[in-house]
Amino acid sequence: MANADTREKESQIPTNLRLLLILEEVAKRGVAVKPSDLIESLGLAKPTVHRLLLTAEAEGFLQRDLDGRSYGPGPRLRQLSVNTVSSEHLRTARLAILRGVADEIGETCNLAIPDRESMIYLDRVETKWPLRIQLPIGTQVPFHCTASGKMYLSTLRQNTLDGFLSARKLNPSTKKTITDPDALRAEVMDIAKRGYSTDDEEFMHGMAAVAVPVIDKNNRLVATLSVHAPTQRHDLESLMRFVNLLEVGANKISGLLVS
């Protein structure tokens, strides 16, 4: 009876829509998804789901997680998401918000998104000061020693964070970089509680930064909004005065995602 119900549900879904629904479900969940989860949620038959997953994996839209059974977004699906949020009408409104925050603070503001192994700068508005730190759009920066990266780490599930901390050595970028996994875990837990992240010359000597999350309608981090400045103008304590301005800007950008 269950198989008959599944076949009936599947017959109601156009063939050319099934793979798109699988990609949508994987992206929506935000965690690695097992085939059984997709079978249950989409009402597709087991052979259909496995065939489509293999196709999506072969074409780079999905990739297997560490357990070898679950699937998460692959490089082509991640690039698709970047291209989508970079579309012209969205970017125009986003840059207007970013420029407003940067003008109020008087320093460079950045919008960054998480990739599989780093944060990527998606948008930025430069300070008008001649002394500035150049981190162009498209720059990839580490998770463990940047305000944006640590903000992202603070939103991970415990087992995912543990996997990140145990996967490789935390290389120092400066003498202030946190390279001890236990110390970074404690820092990330503090960030999760207070809702913003900091970089006290951990990524680059002479630069401080503060970041806040940009949240989607499912309450997941999709990007970070941050400000960075040379310590000659703003030390970390000085930059932390702008957390509320960043949060207002981040909420406005979040509004673009659900409008």
PyMOL commands that set and color helices and strands:
alter all, ss='L'
color gray80, all
select helices_A, chain A and resi 2-11+15-29+35-42+46-58+75-85+88-105+147-153+158-167+181-194+236-258
alter helices_A, ss='H'
color red, helices_A
select strands_A, chain A and resi 62-64+71-73+108-114+119-125+140-141+197-200+207-215+221-230
alter strands_A, ss='S'
color yellow, strands_A
deselect
rebuild
show_as cartoon
